[in-house]
Amino acid sequence: MRKAKSRSLVDIVEEQMIKWQRLRIEQKQQRASPRPCITVSRDPGCGGTEIARRLAKDLGMDLIGSRIIQQVAERADISEKVIASLDEKEVRRRDFWIDSMFRTRHIWPDEYLRYLTRVIGTIGKQGNTIIIGRGGQFVLPPEETFRVRLIAPREIRIRNVMKDSNTDFETSERYVYKTEADRNAFHCKHFGADWTNPVYYDLTVNTGYMGIEGAVAAIKAAFTVWKGIHTKEDSAAREK
């Protein structure tokens, strides 16, 4: 079983790096900057994964989930391969930002966190990707990243889990509470931050009242506005 999972992870990483290589060639030919990423932080049971999938399809972006990021960060051989996919200039830019983040937030990273941040940082520098979870909103520069937070009332989220997993209320309730606690502990331990604080996001959407379709539409509209603002700022900076 472990072998099959390992091969599957290698295949996914290889496929993604081929995409990045092709995209980088196209960007050089067009003299274009990498397109921004979207990070998705979500409460358990609010439909975050499905929303991210639909966004990726509608916006023509790659989708990388938290489990893939977790596995890559835990496998040094795979991490090094992903990290090496950037050219030297982008490596310097990524490492400068990440090192600055550690200093300003007074974080003392262990080996896992170093791999995690550099893997997420590499994905961010490649661009045009939706990143689910794993603290991406804290790792990537805010001027290059549209940061989304998805929430919903707990009762609604428990009912969603019941429906999706075909479990009873008590089991679904335990899952929601445990997942919330795990995510709180992860962000507190590795980033020293309250991940629920809206100051870390460009947009917060309550899927309990908007639903999946409404949330997707709202995020796409806000992302279009965000890109327009940052495109103007980039143009102004280049003219100076």
Secondary structure, DSSP 8 states (H G I E B T S, - for coil): -HHHHHHHHHHHHHHHHHHHHHHHHHHHHHT-----EEEEEE-TTS-HHHHHHHHHHHHT-EEE-HHHHHHHHH-HHHHHHHHTTS-HHHHHHHHHHHHHHHHHTT----HHHHHHHHHHHHHHHH-SEEEESTTHHHHS-GGGEEEEEEE--HHHHHHHHHHHHT--HHHHHHHHHHHHHHHHHHHHHHH-S-TT-GGG-SEEEEHHHHHHHHHHHHHHHHHHHHHHHHHHHHHHHHH-
